[in-house]
Amino acid sequence: MQFKASERLKNIKPSGIRRFFALAQEIPNMINLSVGEPDFTPPIHALEEGCKAALAGKTHYAPTNGVAELREALVEKARKEYGLQYDPDSEVLITVGGTEAIFLALMALVNPGDEVLIPNPGFVCYEPSVRVAGGIPVSIPILEENGFKPSIDDVTSLITRKSRVMILNYPNNPTGAVLAYDELKAIAKIAAERDLIVISDEVYEKIVYDGERHRCLAALPEMRERTLIVNSFSKTYAMTGLRIGCVYGPKELIAPLWLCHQYLVACVDTFAQYAALAALKGPQDFVKEMVAEFDKRRLFAFKRLNEIEGFRCVLPKGAFYIFPNIRAFNMSSEEFTQLLLKKVRVATVPGSAFGSYGEGYVRISYAAAYEQLEEAFNRIEKAIKRLKGCL
Ligand SMILES: Cc1ncc(COP(=O)(O)O)c(C=O)c1O
């Protein structure tokens, strides 16, 4: 039998990050700066609560939309932190990480032929998820000369009669940019004027530096009714493997996601939801300490990259990535990352893995121990010197 995958997967390629991650695993003494997850153990008290829940029998199916206490705690968080009221029964859904929330939103709200504005470069799951949903991805150029923020003129000119959804992601992966309040307001205004639904991916909300303050998009005028806020426990509490995320929105928008979620996964891991609940309700020192450590590494990575001739860097203000410009080396980002991988055993991700506008950049994750970063930048420096024939 001649086996062929379905038409809807025809243009879907595996994630470039996963590919580099897999390559990195095979090479001994590799320093892996390709990963998108904190190198911290989640708060111990939260893990203990998760284990206790499992031993107490919380190993059965949970309600489709999530464990009630967790939904209530999330609603309380939104009230306190964003000044927004959501109904715990119909306006928040617990999902398998932010990844499922994004996929559900697109599957549930996009019709074949609808245009979805996505950041380019942008997180790797946006474009394939839009395509699987039958939508047409439309790239918003995210350019270094604009500080890796969308230009309002670009966004305005890209909206057509077919535009239905816009995805925003601040603090941003892969660039580390954050939006100021006025910038967010300007985008929100266009979304409202042009009647778009916005998927606001805020999974890095707690990882910001230099006194920046995260603003939830849904809290802006006219935005609550048209925004799905995607969040996750993966980055804030270093719980990537527990797979707990969530999505908030008005009930008209959440209802179709709920339906899709029901048939896709039935519900999310019950005991992992209790671990997430304990993380959310317990002391938040863990998050502060983790962000303080990321901040040290961020400044170090920025300093070291600027010391190596050829790199040009924007200082990231959020998340745990730095996205240097490598055009001076006259190589594609794929060639450049292969060179670092094979010659000096440092794994990074080519900017092209995040979209065509990512070409000319590499994503370096500083979610690795400080000493590892020191060694990695020494190795990178050596590779560049060799490249220039100085060694
Ligand atoms: C921008 C962004 N959104 C969403 C996710 C999904 O994370 P998770 O599914 O672990 O919550 C990631 C993970 O790297 C990300 O970088």
The ligand as a MOL file (V3000), in Angstrom:
LIG
                    3D

  0  0  0     0  0            999 V3000
M  V30 BEGIN CTAB
M  V30 COUNTS 16 16 0 0 0
M  V30 BEGIN ATOM
M  V30 1 C 6.0370 31.8140 22.8230 0
M  V30 2 C 5.6780 30.4800 23.3440 0
M  V30 3 N 4.3830 30.1620 23.4620 0
M  V30 4 C 3.9780 28.9620 23.9050 0
M  V30 5 C 4.9050 28.0150 24.2690 0
M  V30 6 C 4.3560 26.6960 24.7160 0
M  V30 7 O 4.8020 26.2630 25.9300 0
M  V30 8 P 4.0370 25.1130 26.7150 0
M  V30 9 O 3.2380 24.3250 25.7580 0
M  V30 10 O 5.1100 24.3120 27.3690 0
M  V30 11 O 3.1720 25.8230 27.6930 0
M  V30 12 C 6.2660 28.2770 24.1480 0
M  V30 13 C 7.2760 27.2530 24.4390 0
M  V30 14 O 8.4400 27.3620 24.1430 0
M  V30 15 C 6.6710 29.5470 23.6760 0
M  V30 16 O 7.9510 29.8780 23.5480 0
M  V30 END ATOM
M  V30 BEGIN BOND
M  V30 1 1 1 2
M  V30 2 1 2 3
M  V30 3 2 2 15
M  V30 4 2 3 4
M  V30 5 1 4 5
M  V30 6 1 5 6
M  V30 7 2 5 12
M  V30 8 1 6 7
M  V30 9 1 7 8
M  V30 10 2 8 9
M  V30 11 1 8 10
M  V30 12 1 8 11
M  V30 13 1 12 13
M  V30 14 1 12 15
M  V30 15 2 13 14
M  V30 16 1 15 16
M  V30 END BOND
M  V30 END CTAB
M  END
